[in-house]
């Protein structure tokens, strides 16, 4: 029987659940839902962006920082300050809440613009 190797995603999931447990202690259940769903959305958008960004970097005729490249693929463009890697790098800093709020505000404004 093959043994399962530790996986980065398993470590990430364990860390996510531990963080969720810590948050639940300090936040009302109704508010907690908004925080967690917002973070999951940020991660989803950032992952989609990063995947396209990496493929655009490989193409010499594409601009990985060009907004039109992302609009053509129906992917949100994510500024450097709102990218998951940037948020992850700030995770242990006291200002992480501000960084998350700024990232969330950016995405919310873009969603409203896409609906018009």
N, C-alpha and C positions, 0 to 999 in steps of 0.2 A: 504494500500500500504506500503510495507516495505521500510524503509529508508536505504540509503547506508551508511555503516560505513566508516570512514576515513581509508585508507589503506596505508601501508608503501610504496607500489609501486606508488600510486598516489602522495605521497609527493616526492618520488624520481623523478618521471617524471616531476613534477612541478619544482623541483630544477634543473633538467637537462635542461629544456627549458630556465629557467632564466639564467643559466650559458651559454647556447648556444647564447642567446641574447647578453650577455656581450662580449663573444668572437667575435661575428660578427662585433662589433664596431671597433675592433683593428686589424682584420686580413682580408686580401684580400679573396674574395669569393672562388677562386680556392684553396688557401691554407687552408681555413676554412674547406672545404670538407675533406681534408686529416687528419686534427686534429680530427674532430668529428668521422669520420669513424674508425680511429685508436683507439679512446677511446671505441667505441662500440665493436670493435673486442676484445680489451683487456677485456672488461666486459664479453663478451660471452665466451671467452676461460677460464677466471677465474671462471665463474659460473659452467661450465662443469667440470673443475678440482675439485672445491670445493664439488660438488655433489658426485663425485667418491671418493674423499678423505674421506668424512664423512662415506661412506659405507665401505671403507677399514678399517677405524678406528674401526668399530664394529666387524670386522672379526679378530679373534685372530691369524689366520695364514697368514694374509696379512700385508704388510709393506706400510703404507700410504705415505712414503717418497721414496719408491722404483720406479725407472724409468720404470722398466719392467711391473709393474702393470698398468701403464697408457698406455704404448705402446700396451699392450694386448687388451685394450679397445678402442684404437684409440683416446685417449684423450691426449692433450699436458700436460706434467708435468710443473708445474709452481713453480719456486723457491720462497721462502718466500718473498724476496724483490720485486717480480713482482706480487704478489697476490693482488687482488682488495682490500681486507681489509687493506693491508699495504698502498696502494695508498690512500685509503679513509682516513686513519689515518693521512696522510701527506697533505691532501687537502688544509689546511689553512696555510701551511708553505711556505715560499718563494722558497724553493727548489723543490716544486711539479713538476715543468717542467722537472727538471733533472730526478726525479724518473720516470716520464712517459716516457721520452726518453729512459732511461735504460731498462724499461720494454718492450717497443716497439722493441728495438734492440734485446733483448733476443728472442722474438717471431719471428721476421724476420729471425734470424739465424736458428731457429728450423724449420721454414717452408722450407727454402732452403735445409736443411739437409734431410727433409722428401721427397723432390722431387728427390733427387739423387738416 
